[in-house]
Amino acid sequence: MLLGPTGGYLVGFILAAGITGLGYEQENAWVRAAALILATCVIYVCGARLAGGFDGHAGPRRCCHRRPAFIPGDAVKAAAVYALGRSLA
């Protein structure tokens, strides 16, 4: 699975969990929000980097152009996680 087209996303999720955890150790709300945004970007970059190699001759650049469709849904999910984190803290 790690060497297939979804492997980059799996690695990205692990890195994103670390980034989010470090962000939530801070008291500043802006740092926490920035950590969520950065974590999402890391998932996209890692995933597109590896998936681009499996998409025929598309490459990672063309693969990244298809990702904007996921951004609104991911923004809503990040806002929900942020709100949940605030209520639990």
MOTAZI-V547278 format. One record per pair of residues at least 24 apart in sequence whose C-alpha atoms are under 10 Angstrom apart, sorted by the first residue. I is the first residue (numbers start at 1). J is the second residue. If there is no record, write none. Layout:
i->{I:I}
j->{J:J}
This chain:
i->{2:3:3:4:4:4:4:5:5:5:5:5:5:5:5:5:6:6:6:6:6:6:7:7:7:7:7:7:8:8:8:8:8:8:8:8:8:8:8:9:9:9:9:9:9:9:9:9:9:10:10:10:11:11:11:11:12:12:12:12:12:12:12:12:12:12:13:13:13:13:13:13:13:14:14:14:15:15:15:15:15:16:16:16:16:17:24:24:24:24:27:29:29:32:32:32:33:33:33:33:36:36:36:36:36:37:37:37:37:39:40:40:40:40:41:44:44:44}
j->{50:50:51:50:51:53:54:47:48:49:50:51:52:53:54:55:46:47:48:50:51:54:46:47:48:49:50:51:42:43:44:45:46:47:48:49:50:51:52:42:43:44:45:46:47:48:49:50:51:43:46:47:42:43:46:47:39:40:41:42:43:44:45:46:47:48:39:40:42:43:44:46:47:39:42:43:39:40:42:43:46:40:41:42:43:43:82:85:86:89:89:82:86:82:85:86:78:79:81:82:75:78:79:81:82:74:75:78:79:78:71:74:75:78:71:68:70:71}
